[in-house]
Amino acid sequence: MGILLKNIKAIVPEGTDIAVKETSIYIENDKIVSMDKEPEGFKADKVIDGKDKLAIPGLINAHTHSYMAFMRNVADDLSFMDWLFGAIDPIEQQMTDEDTYWGACLAIIEMMKSGTTCFNDMMMNIKHTTKAIKESGMRAVMCRGLVGSAEDDGGRIDQTYEEMEFCKDCDRITFKFGPHAPYTCTDRYFRRVSDEAKKAGIGIHVHLSESLSEIDTIKKDYGCSPIEMADKNGLFDVPCIAAHCVQVDDHDMDILAKKGVSVVSNPASNMKLGNGFAPIPEMLEKGINVCIGTDGAASNNSLNLFHEMSLMALIHKGSHKTPVCVGAKDVFKMATINGAKALGLDDVTGSLEAGKKADIAILNLKTPSLMPNNNLIAGLSYSANGSEVETVIIDGKITMEDRKVLTLDEDLVYSKVNDIIKRMGLDKKDY
């Protein structure tokens, strides 16, 4: 199928920078085949008039837990460990496979409606999440959450291989190993996972240095920081995505920079759980690839990357008392090409360029939040809220048009999620 985005403003690469330019985008099958110049023999089955529109590369949510979408607003205002083990873990113990599926569907709808076209997911039950991904048309990197010891993990590593086989027919889904965190995995288990990752030729996605309690626990048990523990046990010997990295020092950041670890900052979740602010300006100075995630809806409580972009651009200006430490362009790159690099997908998605997959969000510029249209990159970080997204294209297919998701039944998803909440008693729970 050929799609033409005609005479549309777009955020495009300009060397190592980005810029807004008016262009036409030619899409054939799953790829952008040309920018501006019509390819020979191109046939447009659908033409989208770009007047008063802005095309951006689809946003990349580099760390989330999609199944948690139905846990929104049910475990708030708790300390981190009380939230995780006192509130969330008991809910997870009640979950069925179907709950995972409907939670993932709800998450995908929310992400798609706010311009996200790819997400990196740490999951409990991958098969039911990948079913939702296949049906919705989303792009995703899947990571089975792994906990355990060197001797036993309940077969979860084997489940990762099974899921890789299950999804080999869908090139929109790729995989990483997902050891949960240093406080749920032993050092020897980290080594076991790193060995498996090397054998399988895939990367790792892990929570690291999220809270002060984690720092205290790991220093007590291993005599080092969580970053050092992960490094000593091989997690950084393969491409690694480290979520959070809030409580890190210069030595930790030097390790991350040296080993090429990508850091996913989750500003809303880190603030809500009282874990603090990651030292993002310092990480950027050290050359660390920083990207953005929402974390799960149970701790955010949103999966809207525009909200995270705004927080990322603002909180560090306040905490560092300078307005020039993290700029709007920095933040947009974090939510697009930096995320693609972290996921090993920068030759596939993350920017609007000929040869890349057609993963595009189209925004309506005739909205109060983006008026006047005088600095659109700044507008995306400081004033947009996600409701401006009208159309989403993923892998060359239109998955949302005029804010209607075409690939999932929204009303059915909402009904099923409400049924889950009632069955678990979460509609009456007052945490």
TIZAKE-325210 format. One line per 4 residues: number of its first residue (from 0); for each residue x negated, y, z of C-alpha. Coordinates in steps of 0.001 Angstrom, whole numbers. Layout:
N
NUM> X,Y,Z | ...
This chain:
431
0> 0,0,0 | -1236,3484,-842 | -591,6397,1503 | -1525,9991,759
4> -1806,12608,3471 | -1602,15636,1196 | -3192,18993,1990 | -3477,18358,5705
8> -5695,19892,8354 | -7975,17217,9800 | -10727,16876,12381 | -13661,15424,10471
12> -17365,14782,11104 | -19766,17569,10187 | -23245,16154,10692 | -23387,15287,14387
16> -20649,17844,15047 | -16934,17921,14241 | -14830,20540,12477 | -11283,21245,11317
20> -10917,21250,7542 | -8006,21149,5123 | -8226,18046,2988 | -6240,15194,1508
24> -6679,11689,2882 | -6246,8714,554 | -5415,5390,2188 | -5335,2093,341
28> -4399,-1097,2160 | -6163,-835,5554 | -8839,1783,4766 | -9459,5412,4025
32> -10777,5241,467 | -11412,8945,-53 | -11321,12325,1621 | -10256,15248,-576
36> -10946,13734,-3994 | -8326,11420,-5507 | -9851,8029,-6360 | -9500,6747,-9884
40> -6402,4591,-10249 | -5012,5511,-6824 | -1250,5047,-6491 | 588,6604,-3569
44> 3526,4534,-2393 | 4113,7129,316 | 3145,10797,433 | 3088,12697,3731
48> 3139,16469,3282 | 397,17942,5459 | 1992,21362,5884 | 1900,22314,9594
52> 291,18957,10446 | -3056,17918,11928 | -4669,14534,11307 | -7055,13216,13940
56> -8809,9869,14302 | -6661,7693,16521 | -7675,8067,20156 | -9523,5220,21882
60> -8620,4264,25442 | -11902,2674,26490 | -10707,1196,29798 | -7235,119,30832
64> -5136,-2770,32148 | -2078,-2817,29896 | -134,-5426,31888 | 23,-2963,34815
68> 2381,-618,32950 | 5404,-1898,34877 | 3585,-1164,38162 | 3773,2563,37559
72> 4770,4547,40670 | 4960,1524,42980 | 1636,1743,44857 | 805,5387,45412
76> -1095,7413,48018 | -3140,4495,49349 | -6852,4089,49967 | -8649,2173,47223
80> -8961,-1212,48935 | -5444,-979,50428 | -4141,-150,46955 | -6016,-3029,45292
84> -5693,-5850,47811 | -2720,-4703,49891 | -366,-3563,47129 | -1460,-4574,43616
88> -2793,-8082,44253 | 516,-9300,45809 | 2388,-7970,42772 | 2,-9752,40417
92> 553,-13012,42289 | 4283,-12803,41396 | 3718,-12148,37712 | 4836,-14573,35028
96> 3395,-14836,31535 | 6446,-12999,30208 | 5833,-10146,32652 | 2375,-9737,31129
100> 3868,-9541,27647 | 6497,-6929,28491 | 4018,-4877,30525 | 1662,-4842,27536
104> 4496,-3837,25205 | 5393,-912,27458 | 1739,172,27622 | 1362,-12,23838
108> 4478,2104,23273 | 3204,4765,25669 | -269,4797,24156 | 999,4891,20589
112> 3364,7769,21338 | 408,9781,22638 | -1911,9082,19713 | -3937,6088,20922
116> -4629,3514,18223 | -7201,1314,20002 | -7683,224,23616 | -10136,-1813,25667
120> -8162,-4049,27999 | -9115,-6064,31061 | -6376,-8636,31396 | -5047,-11506,33505
124> -3219,-13363,30725 | -4688,-12513,27356 | -2532,-14722,25144 | 665,-12871,25997
128> -1055,-9509,25621 | -2494,-10436,22245 | 1021,-11440,21167 | 2134,-7877,21942
132> -871,-6449,20106 | -273,-8571,17019 | 3389,-7565,16878 | 2771,-3867,17502
136> -41,-3398,14989 | -2393,-1952,17627 | -6169,-2372,17596 | -7683,-3720,20818
140> -10691,-5227,22529 | -9634,-7944,24948 | -11466,-8939,28121 | -10189,-11723,30370
144> -10741,-10510,33922 | -13340,-12845,35457 | -13822,-13415,39172 | -15579,-16210,41005
148> -18863,-17794,41858 | -21558,-19393,39732 | -19925,-22757,40365 | -16246,-21945,39839
152> -14102,-19290,38184 | -10910,-21275,37691 | -11712,-21897,34036 | -11475,-18240,33083
156> -14584,-18211,30901 | -13117,-21134,28962 | -9890,-19137,28591 | -11877,-16352,26904
160> -13146,-18790,24287 | -9641,-20192,23812 | -8285,-16693,23222 | -11039,-15916,20732
164> -9941,-18962,18774 | -6256,-17997,19132 | -6926,-14524,17673 | -9357,-15367,14890
168> -6588,-14655,12362 | -6294,-10994,13476 | -9286,-8743,12831 | -7670,-5929,14858
172> -8491,-7888,18025 | -12052,-8399,19227 | -13422,-9682,22531 | -15787,-9008,25407
176> -16357,-10859,28660 | -14768,-9062,31618 | -16459,-9788,34972 | -14247,-7749,37274
180> -16602,-6064,39758 | -19546,-6724,42119 | -17198,-7201,45070 | -15203,-9959,43304
184> -18108,-11671,41514 | -21265,-13039,43093 | -24677,-12106,41713 | -25086,-15632,40360
188> -21714,-15361,38631 | -22828,-12125,36960 | -25852,-14068,35671 | -23602,-16854,34427
192> -21400,-14375,32544 | -24376,-12565,31031 | -25749,-15910,29796 | -22371,-16733,28235
196> -22229,-13306,26571 | -25660,-13827,25017 | -24628,-17269,23798 | -21359,-15986,22323
200> -22899,-12821,20856 | -20365,-10507,22502 | -20575,-7705,25040 | -19418,-7158,28608
204> -16826,-4881,30230 | -17119,-4407,34008 | -16029,-2091,36858 | -19070,-562,38558
208> -19713,1932,41379 | -16083,2987,41620 | -15795,3689,45357 | -17883,4384,48455
212> -16617,1149,50017 | -18010,-764,47026 | -21385,945,47452 | -21486,42,51150
216> -20464,-3581,50523 | -23021,-4221,47783 | -25856,-2536,49651 | -25027,-4641,52701
220> -24820,-7898,50733 | -27590,-7387,48172 | -29695,-4457,49374 | -29136,-2414,46225
224> -26553,-373,44348 | -23899,-2014,42140 | -25709,-655,39063 | -28961,-2265,40196
228> -27178,-5530,41011 | -25607,-5657,37546 | -28939,-4870,35893 | -30862,-7496,37876
232> -28357,-10142,36853 | -28359,-9487,33133 | -25111,-7598,32493 | -27034,-4858,30698
236> -28982,-7280,28511 | -26021,-7273,26114 | -23893,-4294,24993 | -22098,-3273,28190
240> -19226,-952,29030 | -19242,142,32671 | -15946,1567,33871 | -15921,4385,36449
244> -19559,4852,37626 | -18353,7499,40066 | -20765,6832,42936 | -24092,6830,41107
248> -27422,8554,41740 | -30248,9600,39411 | -31887,6174,39578 | -28613,4467,38640
252> -28127,6836,35713 | -31684,6266,34524 | -30940,2523,34410 | -27717,3123,32457
256> -29537,5388,29989 | -32492,3024,29539 | -30266,-19,28969 | -27867,1798,26612
260> -24834,1178,28822 | -21682,3072,27828 | -19831,4671,30735 | -16039,4965,30694
264> -14826,7778,32914 | -11234,7593,34202 | -10653,11031,35759 | -7027,10706,36869
268> -7418,7255,38430 | -10659,8209,40175 | -9039,11292,41695 | -5784,9577,42621
272> -7553,6804,44506 | -9807,9315,46245 | -12969,7911,44693 | -14349,11235,43481
276> -15783,12622,40252 | -18310,10860,38053 | -21378,13047,37352 | -20532,13409,33678
280> -22675,16498,32895 | -25714,14733,34337 | -24936,11600,32317 | -24677,13625,29115
284> -28028,15245,29844 | -29586,11787,30162 | -28150,10719,26811 | -25625,8210,28183
288> -22725,7448,25845 | -19667,8635,27789 | -16144,7748,26736 | -12697,8067,28315
292> -10163,5623,29737 | -6915,5902,31618 | -7354,2821,33813 | -4038,1042,34440
296> -695,2762,34984 | -727,1404,38547 | -3495,3854,39441 | -3072,6730,36996
300> 78,6668,36544 | -103,7530,32855 | -1716,6030,29760 | -1870,9400,27981
304> -5380,10207,26762 | -4510,13858,26169 | -4047,14162,29928 | -7431,12525,30511
308> -9095,14766,27932 | -7760,17837,29707 | -8942,16606,33093 | -12356,15687,31686
312> -12784,19160,30243 | -11657,20917,33428 | -12745,19075,36562 | -16464,19226,35860
316> -16313,22958,35202 | -14807,23304,38663 | -17052,20832,40484 | -20224,22226,38864
320> -19063,25847,39008 | -19905,26493,35362 | -17534,26610,32371 | -20121,25341,29878
324> -21031,21866,31201 | -18399,19782,29345 | -16809,21362,26289 | -13731,20620,24196
328> -15794,19074,21377 | -17633,16862,23877 | -14315,15618,25211 | -12803,14946,21782
332> -15851,12868,20836 | -15527,10937,24106 | -11943,10044,23192 | -12811,9011,19624
336> -16252,8190,18210 | -17944,7653,21608 | -15253,5135,22508 | -15730,3406,19157
340> -19492,3187,19784 | -18899,1709,23229 | -16643,-968,21757 | -19000,-1751,18890
344> -16408,-431,16436 | -18027,2811,15258 | -18357,1434,11718 | -14640,592,11811
348> -12836,3454,13547 | -13346,6603,15647 | -13627,9173,12849 | -11891,10129,9614
352> -14310,9004,6906 | -14061,7120,3647 | -14738,3436,4209 | -13373,3315,7741
356> -10091,1775,8779 | -7100,4082,8498 | -6467,4633,12228 | -4891,8085,12311
360> -2605,10155,14521 | -711,13026,12891 | 329,15934,15107 | 2984,18578,14510
364> 1331,21997,14664 | 4650,23827,14951 | 4870,23207,18682 | 4447,25770,21465
368> 1481,23934,22979 | -570,24266,19772 | 529,27769,18781 | -1314,29757,17584
372> -3267,27326,15396 | -6519,29218,15883 | -8764,26670,17656 | -7262,23246,17299
376> -10100,21269,18890 | -9798,23398,22022 | -6033,23034,21840 | -6264,19239,21952
380> -8216,19354,25214 | -6644,22322,26968 | -3021,22647,25846 | -1791,19546,23997
384> 123,16930,25985 | 644,14109,23486 | 4239,14904,22584 | 2887,16649,19487
388> 2048,13257,17944 | 4650,12521,15253 | 3188,9745,13141 | 651,7004,13823
392> -1152,4893,11228 | -3177,1854,12333 | -5082,-382,9938 | -3378,1447,7068
396> 153,715,8313 | 2583,3271,9693 | 3422,2055,13206 | 5226,5199,14401
400> 7099,7760,12333 | 8967,10831,13572 | 8110,9612,17097 | 9937,6316,16575
404> 7824,3203,17114 | 8524,953,14127 | 6857,-2237,15334 | 8434,-2790,18774
408> 12004,-2493,20049 | 11670,284,22627 | 15096,-203,24210 | 14520,-3931,24639
412> 11107,-3316,26229 | 12556,-794,28700 | 15361,-3191,29607 | 12962,-6094,30203
416> 10649,-3939,32328 | 13566,-2853,34512 | 14513,-6517,34936 | 10955,-7285,36126
420> 11035,-4459,38641 | 14366,-5634,40049 | 13275,-9275,40243 | 10170,-8352,42205
424> 12005,-5885,44421 | 9764,-3072,43264 | 12722,-798,42550 | 13277,-595,46321
428> 9701,-810,47537 | 8458,2246,49403 | 4681,2014,49714
